[in-house]
Amino acid sequence: MSDPSEGRAAASPAGSLVERLRSVHLKMVDAVLGGDGLQQVAALAAEAAGAPVAIVVPRLDAAVAAGADGPVLEAVRRYVADRVRDRPSQVPEALAAEAPIQSGDDVVGAVVMLHGEPGAPEPLPEAGDFLHLAAVACLTEVAVEEAKEEVEQNLRGSFLEDLRSRPDLEPREVVRRAARLGCDLARGAVVLCAELTTDRPRHVIATITGDEPGALAEHLDGRVYAILPGTGGDDAPEGTTARGRALATRLRRHGTVGVSSFYSDPAELPRAIQEAELVLDVLKQGEGGGWDGVQDIGTGTYRLLFRVLASHPEEVRSFYEDTVAPIVRYDDQYRTDLVGTLEAYLEQNCNMNATASAIYAHRHTVAYRLERVKELTGLDPMLSEDRERLGLGLKAYRIIAPRLPK
């Protein structure tokens, strides 16, 4: 008959391991919920396993290690990033074991045990169990961060949606709500509006906030909106406008981007959003082949018209009707090109021969079309004052064309 004490002795190591696993797991979860993050989880896993440990979660842009140097961590980061994206990956020489961080069927990262320095003690036999515990704790960290991101995203989306739809927002409320989201609007702002050709709006938003840490960016109704807060002193308008245009240039590989002018008053941010949307609409029409002068959209006269259109659209529409609207409608009805001829005439400094050459027409054809412009509009392209009104009318037409009835 066997001695019961033998059974207790045999069970003791297993019971001790279970208790240790439970203790380490609780510490890891406490670290995550207490805000210490993945670095503390890696430290606990390394201590429990008796070997260096690295944790990489590309979704959180996180790569941390306990007991490993920078080059080793960088190699592990590349390896895990490739694995997560299901790309061919080269296993780092330092890798000894790994446990995937898995959410459902999706692998979002990995906890990796690394070889120690030559002569270092061997990892504990149960080291793999601690890697898996760390993976579970990391999944909790992913859930916590995604919950935070969802809350912030909802707040950003609600704020930007209110700016788009509620022009009556009080300036102090605008500044206060933006500040809660880490955006300081005290010095004004520039707004970007982008319509993407990529299906990765999160990547575009990450690019914006990476370039402009204080910016607010969100994907709404198929477009990405971004508010770039003003920085600096007296040069805030010029500097912020320049930054906005530089960022728009960078983003254009992902789609079409409209940029507003600088608005110093937070109460006018709804108009800034409208202006950015207007610029985007005009750029889209120009890119579709409707207008060769789209590259001039950022010039002073156009920018002024966009601001007026955002605040007093009826004034721009009225000016259009009083100038070039008759020849636009005439072209639409009879398939003529009075608008194109007038634009070419103004661009060629009112030189008949140069205009004829530019539009591949006879000089007499140009003269006839300009006479029709005079008859239809009551404005003579040969007279300086009338030319100025016609030129401004053409600019007004270009910026309201996307919203005219078809």
C-alpha positions in Angstrom: 0.0 0.0 0.0 1.5 3.4 -1.0 2.2 6.2 1.4 -0.3 9.1 1.0 2.5 11.5 1.7 4.2 10.4 -1.5 1.1 11.6 -3.5 1.2 15.0 -1.7 4.9 15.3 -2.4 4.4 14.5 -6.1 1.6 17.0 -6.3 3.5 19.8 -4.7 5.7 20.9 -7.6 2.6 21.0 -10.0 0.6 22.9 -7.4 3.5 25.3 -6.9 3.7 26.0 -10.7 -0.1 26.7 -10.9 0.2 29.1 -8.1 3.1 30.8 -9.7 1.4 31.0 -13.1 -1.7 32.5 -11.4 0.5 35.0 -9.5 2.4 36.1 -12.6 -0.8 36.4 -14.7 -2.4 38.6 -12.1 0.6 40.9 -12.0 0.6 41.1 -15.8 -3.1 42.0 -15.9 -2.6 44.6 -13.1 0.3 46.1 -15.1 -2.0 46.5 -18.1 -5.0 47.9 -16.2 -2.8 50.1 -14.1 -1.4 51.8 -17.1 2.2 50.3 -16.9 1.7 48.9 -20.4 3.6 46.2 -22.4 7.0 47.1 -21.0 6.1 45.9 -17.6 4.5 42.7 -19.1 7.7 42.0 -20.9 9.7 42.5 -17.7 7.4 40.1 -15.7 7.6 37.5 -18.5 11.4 37.7 -18.7 11.7 37.4 -14.9 9.4 34.4 -14.8 10.9 32.6 -17.9 14.5 33.3 -16.9 15.3 34.7 -20.4 15.0 37.9 -22.4 11.5 38.6 -23.8 10.3 41.0 -26.5 6.7 42.0 -27.2 5.6 43.4 -30.6 2.1 44.5 -31.4 2.1 46.3 -34.8 -1.6 47.4 -34.4 -0.5 49.5 -31.4 2.8 50.4 -33.0 4.4 48.9 -30.0 7.8 47.0 -29.7 9.3 46.5 -26.2 11.8 44.2 -24.7 13.3 43.2 -21.3 16.9 42.0 -21.4 17.5 42.7 -25.2 19.2 45.5 -27.0 17.9 47.7 -29.8 19.2 45.8 -32.9 17.7 42.6 -31.6 14.4 44.2 -30.9 14.3 45.8 -34.3 14.9 42.4 -36.0 12.1 40.9 -33.9 9.8 43.9 -34.8 10.3 43.3 -38.5 9.8 39.6 -38.1 6.5 40.0 -36.2 5.3 42.7 -38.6 5.8 40.4 -41.5 4.1 37.5 -39.8 1.0 39.7 -38.9 0.7 40.8 -42.5 1.2 37.2 -43.7 4.3 38.1 -45.6 7.5 36.0 -46.0 9.6 36.6 -42.8 13.1 35.9 -41.7 13.4 34.3 -38.3 15.8 36.3 -36.2 18.8 34.3 -34.9 18.1 35.5 -31.4 14.6 34.0 -31.3 14.2 30.9 -29.0 10.4 30.6 -28.7 7.3 32.6 -29.4 3.6 32.8 -28.5 1.2 34.6 -30.8 -1.1 37.4 -29.6 -4.3 36.3 -31.2 -7.7 37.9 -31.4 -10.2 35.4 -32.8 -8.6 34.2 -36.0 -6.4 37.3 -36.3 -2.8 37.3 -35.1 -2.1 40.9 -33.9 1.4 40.4 -32.5 3.7 38.1 -30.7 5.5 37.5 -27.4 9.0 36.3 -28.2 11.6 34.6 -25.9 15.2 35.4 -26.9 18.5 33.5 -26.5 20.5 35.0 -23.6 24.1 36.0 -23.6 26.7 33.2 -23.9 27.0 31.5 -20.5 23.6 32.7 -19.3 21.4 30.1 -17.5 19.0 28.1 -19.6 15.4 29.3 -19.6 13.1 27.5 -17.2 11.2 24.4 -18.6 7.9 26.2 -18.1 9.0 29.3 -19.9 6.6 28.7 -22.7 3.6 28.9 -20.3 4.7 32.4 -19.2 4.9 33.5 -22.8 1.3 32.5 -23.3 0.3 34.3 -20.2 2.0 37.4 -21.5 0.2 37.0 -24.8 -3.2 36.9 -23.0 -2.2 40.1 -21.0 -1.1 41.8 -24.2 -4.5 41.0 -25.8 -6.1 42.8 -22.8 -3.8 45.8 -23.6 -5.0 45.7 -27.2 -8.6 45.6 -26.1 -8.0 48.5 -23.7 -6.2 50.7 -26.3 -8.8 49.9 -29.0 -11.6 50.9 -26.5 -9.8 54.2 -25.8 -9.3 54.8 -29.5 -13.0 54.1 -30.2 -14.1 56.6 -27.6 -11.7 59.2 -28.9 -12.8 58.4 -32.5 -16.4 58.9 -31.5 -15.5 62.2 -29.8 -13.5 63.4 -32.8 -16.3 62.4 -35.2 -19.0 64.0 -33.1 -17.0 67.3 -32.8 -16.2 67.4 -36.6 -19.7 66.5 -37.5 -21.0 69.4 -35.2 -18.6 71.8 -36.9 -19.9 70.7 -40.3 -23.6 71.0 -39.4 -23.8 73.6 -36.6 -22.5 77.1 -37.6 -24.0 78.5 -34.4 -21.4 76.9 -32.1 -20.0 79.2 -29.5 -16.2 79.9 -30.0 -15.4 79.0 -26.4 -17.2 75.7 -26.8 -15.3 75.0 -30.0 -12.0 75.7 -28.2 -12.9 73.7 -25.2 -14.1 70.6 -27.1 -11.0 70.7 -29.3 -8.7 71.0 -26.2 -10.2 67.8 -24.8 -9.1 66.1 -27.9 -5.6 67.5 -27.7 -6.1 70.2 -30.3 -5.3 73.9 -29.4 -7.4 76.2 -31.6 -6.5 79.4 -29.7 -4.4 80.6 -32.6 -6.8 79.5 -35.3 -6.6 76.7 -37.8 -6.5 75.4 -41.4 -8.8 72.6 -42.5 -8.1 69.8 -45.0 -10.7 67.7 -46.7 -9.6 64.6 -48.7 -11.5 62.2 -50.9 -9.3 59.0 -51.1 -8.5 56.6 -53.9 -7.1 54.2 -51.2 -9.1 52.0 -48.9 -6.9 52.8 -46.0 -8.3 55.9 -44.4 -6.7 54.9 -41.0 -3.3 55.1 -42.7 -4.1 58.5 -44.0 -5.2 59.7 -40.6 -2.1 58.3 -39.0 0.0 60.2 -41.6 -1.8 63.4 -40.7 -1.4 63.0 -36.9 2.2 61.9 -37.4 3.1 65.0 -39.3 0.9 67.2 -37.1 0.7 65.8 -33.6 -1.9 68.4 -32.5 -4.2 67.9 -35.4 -7.7 66.4 -35.3 -8.4 64.0 -38.2 -11.4 61.7 -38.8 -13.1 59.7 -41.6 -16.6 61.0 -42.2 -19.0 60.3 -45.0 -16.4 58.9 -47.2 -14.0 61.8 -46.7 -11.1 62.4 -44.4 -11.3 65.8 -42.5 -8.4 67.3 -40.6 -8.1 70.4 -38.5 -4.5 71.7 -38.3 -4.2 74.1 -35.3 -2.3 77.4 -35.7 1.2 77.5 -34.1 3.6 80.3 -33.6 3.1 84.0 -33.0 2.3 86.7 -35.5 3.4 84.3 -38.3 0.8 81.7 -37.4 -1.4 82.3 -40.5 1.4 82.0 -43.0 3.2 79.2 -41.2 0.0 77.1 -40.6 -1.1 77.6 -44.2 2.3 76.5 -45.5 2.1 73.4 -43.3 -1.4 72.6 -44.5 -0.4 72.9 -48.2 2.8 70.8 -47.6 0.7 68.1 -45.9 -1.9 68.2 -48.7 0.9 67.7 -51.3 2.1 64.6 -49.4 -1.5 63.2 -49.1 -2.3 63.6 -52.8 -0.8 60.2 -53.6 -3.8 58.8 -51.6 -6.5 61.0 -53.3 -7.7 64.6 -53.9 -7.1 67.1 -51.1 -8.7 70.5 -50.6 -7.2 73.0 -48.2 -8.9 76.0 -46.7 -7.3 79.3 -46.0 -6.3 80.2 -42.4 -9.2 81.1 -40.0 -8.1 82.9 -36.8 -11.6 82.8 -35.2 -12.7 79.4 -33.9 -16.3 80.4 -34.6 -15.5 80.4 -38.3 -14.2 76.8 -38.4 -17.5 75.6 -40.0 -16.7 78.0 -42.9 -13.2 76.7 -43.0 -14.6 73.2 -43.5 -17.0 74.4 -46.2 -14.1 76.1 -47.9 -12.0 73.0 -47.9 -14.9 71.0 -49.3 -15.4 73.6 -52.0 -11.8 73.5 -53.0 -11.9 69.7 -53.1 -15.0 69.7 -55.4 -13.3 72.1 -57.8 -10.1 70.1 -57.8 -12.0 66.9 -58.5 -13.7 68.5 -61.5 -10.4 69.9 -62.8 -8.7 66.5 -62.5 -11.6 65.0 -64.5 -10.5 67.1 -67.4 -13.0 69.9 -67.0 -10.5 72.7 -66.6 -6.8 73.3 -67.4 -6.4 76.1 -64.9 -6.8 73.9 -61.8 -3.2 74.4 -60.8 -4.0 78.1 -60.0 -6.6 77.2 -57.4 -4.4 78.3 -54.5 -3.8 81.9 -55.8 -5.1 84.9 -54.0 -8.1 85.7 -56.1 -9.4 82.2 -56.0 -8.7 81.9 -52.2 -10.7 85.1 -51.6 -13.6 83.8 -53.7 -13.6 80.5 -51.8 -13.8 82.4 -48.5 -16.7 84.5 -49.7 -18.5 81.5 -51.1 -18.1 79.7 -47.7 -19.7 82.6 -45.9 -21.9 84.4 -48.5 -22.6 81.9 -51.3 -25.4 84.1 -52.7 -22.9 86.9 -53.5 -20.6 84.7 -55.6 -23.6 83.2 -57.4 -25.0 86.6 -58.1 -21.7 87.9 -59.5 -21.5 84.8 -61.7 -25.1 85.4 -63.0 -24.2 89.1 -63.7 -21.1 88.2 -65.7 -20.4 84.9 -67.5 -23.6 82.8 -66.8 -25.1 83.7 -70.2 -22.1 82.3 -72.1 -21.9 79.2 -69.9 -25.6 78.4 -70.7 -25.0 79.3 -74.4 -22.1 76.8 -74.6 -24.2 74.1 -72.9 -27.1 74.6 -75.3 -25.3 75.0 -78.6 -22.1 73.0 -77.8 -19.9 76.1 -78.5 -16.8 77.2 -76.7 -17.2 80.8 -75.8 -16.0 80.2 -72.2 -12.8 78.5 -73.4 -12.1 81.2 -76.0 -12.6 84.0 -73.5 -10.3 82.2 -71.0 -7.6 81.8 -73.7 -8.0 85.4 -74.8 -7.4 86.6 -71.2 -4.5 84.2 -70.6 -2.8 85.4 -73.8 -2.9 89.0 -72.7 -5.7 89.8 -75.2 -3.6 88.9 -78.2 -5.8 87.7 -81.0 -3.2 85.8 -82.9 -1.8 84.1 -79.8 -5.4 83.2 -78.7 -6.1 81.7 -82.2 -3.0 79.6 -82.0 -3.7 78.4 -78.4 -7.2 77.2 -79.3 -6.4 76.0 -82.8 -8.8 78.4 -84.5 -8.7 81.1 -87.1 -8.3 84.7 -85.9 -11.7 85.7 -87.4 -13.3 82.8 -85.4 -11.8 84.3 -82.2 -13.1 87.8 -83.1 -16.6 86.4 -83.8 -16.7 84.5 -80.5 -15.6 87.5 -78.5 -18.3 89.5 -80.2 -20.9 86.9 -79.1 -19.5 87.2 -75.5 -20.2 90.9 -75.7 -23.7 90.4 -77.0 -24.7 87.8 -74.4 -23.1 89.4 -71.3 -23.2 93.1 -72.1 -19.5 93.2 -71.2 -16.9 93.9 -73.9 -13.7 91.8 -73.7 -11.9 94.7 -75.5 -12.4 97.1 -72.6 -10.2 96.9 -69.6 -12.9 97.3 -66.9 -15.2 94.8 -68.6 -12.3 92.3 -68.9 -11.7 92.5 -65.2 -15.3 91.7 -64.5 -15.3 88.8 -67.0 -12.1 87.4 -65.6 -13.4 87.4 -62.1 -16.7 86.0 -63.3 -14.8 83.1 -64.9 -13.1 82.4 -61.6 -16.5 82.5 -59.8 -17.8 80.1 -62.4 -15.0 77.6 -61.8 -15.5 77.4 -58.1 -19.3 77.1 -58.2 -19.4 74.9 -61.3 -19.4 71.6 -59.3 -22.6 72.7 -57.5 -24.5 74.2 -60.5 -27.6 72.2 -61.7 -26.7 69.8 -64.4 
